[in-house]
Amino acid sequence: MDFALSEQAVAVRDGMRELCSKFGLDYWSRCDAEHRWPEELWAELGAGGWLGLAVPEEYGGAGLGLLELAVAQEELSASGAGSAGAFLYLLTPGFGGVTLTRHGTDEQRRELLPGIAAGTTQTCFALTEPDAGSNALAISTSARRDGEDFLLRGQKIWISGVQRADWMLVVCRTTPAAEAGGRTRGFSVLLVDVKEAQAAGTLEFTPIPKAGSRIVQSNTVHFDDVRVPAHRVLGEPGAGFAVLWDILNPERILASASAVGAADLALRIAVDYARERTVFDRPIGANQAVAFPLAQVKAQTELARLMAHKAAWLWDRGEPSGHEANIAKLTAANAAWDAADRAFQTFGGMAYSEEYPVARLHRDARIAKNIPVAEELVLAHIATQGLGLPRSY
């Protein structure tokens, strides 16, 4: 077994580290305080080819895999973004680039992948509904045929990045459940032209006030007979769950990579402070009550990194990776939260001051335990798929 990153992955890691060093903690704290997308960094990522790492070379990308994309995500989050940095690689390179590369038609790839690789075309993903969160089988958003088109109607919630997106990948029912012939049949993934639907008055969205991850807005989205040409279906109509799993597993893997990077960042900040802060004539890091919890977080983080890399490696090889992606998500989210929480405790009362980045990292890390899937459902999946226990859902 070889645990070393490939030369390509090492080059990605080192290149991202160098680029992101120009956008440190203060930059990310300003973006958070101003509730704005990191436009300057996004422009450099696009110009340097960092958004097209997993896009085939024929469409302007680097032709690498999900592992290299995860390594880039890890470095970006560790550079100062923390958990919120996940959105830069999830929304467009992940949801758009990875999905279209695997499931898009030649026409869809030619139309969208070059812009995705350059950062000039942006995407988002719409699955969750008010009455269908973790249970995707319960979604009610539907699309009915109207000649050569589909008419999309329904509501989604917690859809991030709509404001910036050119295209939205929407999971919907195209066959009623009673007629579908199976629990996972009758679903489709549609490519919706966001700007065109807005102009037609058939797509509206409303931002949701959030406690964290303020660099991107999350929204409630309403579809009122959005017209979607049939050639904008991803994969086969009615067989959208095959596409959906290839969206959800990379989502979990990239979210895990971001959480690992966020844990590295929080740990680095806490360790630096523990070395410098002197109480009773010695650094507080000399006290085992401070040092041991930080050491525990270091161990957690390294284990989570290994599982995130393994899950990405499996996915790139076309092997089953859902079990590993879920374990990576669970362990990385807990590592990010524990790292942020221990950083908060290490800083003491000063952690509550916005002068330091600890409060931002703390509130951003907490949501990773709930999204993109709640840890309780991850545990249920591990229990049934990994241990063979009876299903609870």
C-alpha positions, 0 to 999 in steps of 0.5 A: 500500500502506498500512502504517498500522494502522486506527483500531480497531487503534490504539485496541486497541494504546493501550488494551491498553498502558494496561491492561497498564501496571498489570501490569509485569515484577514482576507477571509474574515473581511469576506465573512464580515461583509457577507461577500464571495471571495471574488479576488481569489475566485478570479485567480483560481479560474485564471490559473486553471485551479477550478478545472482540475477534474475537467477533461483536457479537451474541455480546457481542464487539467484532466485530473481526478477527484483526489486532486480536487480534494487536495486543492479544497483541503489547502484552500480551507487550511489557508484561512477559509475554514469550513466555509471554503468548501463552497468554492469547490462544491458549487461549481467544480464539484456539482458542475464539473465532476457531474457533467464530466461523468454524466453529461452528453457531448453537447452538454460538456461542450457547452458548459465544461470550458466555462466551468474550468475557467470559472466564468460559468457557475453552477449550484445544486438543488435537492433539499425540500422543506418536507424532504431533507435527508430523505430524498425519496420524499421530494415532491418537486416535479417536471411534466412533459410538454412537447419537447420540454419539461415544465418544472414546478415545486420548491427547494430549500437551503440552496446555496449559490443561486445568486451567482449560478448560471445553471442549477442541477435540480433533482425532481420527479418526472414520473409519479411514485405510483407509476415509477416501478421502484423506490428510486425510479422516476427521478431525473436531474435537470439542468436549469438555466437560472438567468433565463428562468428568472427573466421569464418569471418562473424561478424565484429565490429568497435568501435565508439569514444564516449564523455562519458560512456568510461568504455565500447565500443560501436560499429558498427556491420556487419553480413555477413551470420553469421550461427545461428542454428535454436535452438538458436532462443529465443521464436518462430521464427517470433514472436520476438516482444513478446521477444523484449518487455521483453527486452526493458521494463527491459532495461528501468527499469534498466536504470532508477535505474542506473539514480536514483543512478547517481542522488544520487551520484551527489547530494551527491557530490554537497551537500558536496561541498556546506557545505564545500565551504566558500564564503563571510564568510559562506558556499555557501549551506546557500544561497537559490540560491544554496540550493533550486535547490539541494532540487528540485533535491532531490524531483525529485530523490525520485519520480523517485525512486518510479516509477522505483521500481513500474515498476520493481515490476509490471514486476516481478508480470507479470503485464503490466509495459510498461507505468510505465517503460517509465515514470520511464525512463523519470523521472529518466533520467531527475533527473540524468541530473539535478543532474549532472548539478546542481553539475556542477553549485555548483562547479563553475569553478572547475567543469571543472577540471578532478581533481573532478568527476563532469565533468565525471558525467555530460557528462555521465548523458546527454546520458540517456535522449536519450537512451535506448529511446529518451525522445520525443518517451517516451512522445509520448508513454505516450500521446497515451497509458496514455492519449489516444491521437492520434498516431504520429508514 
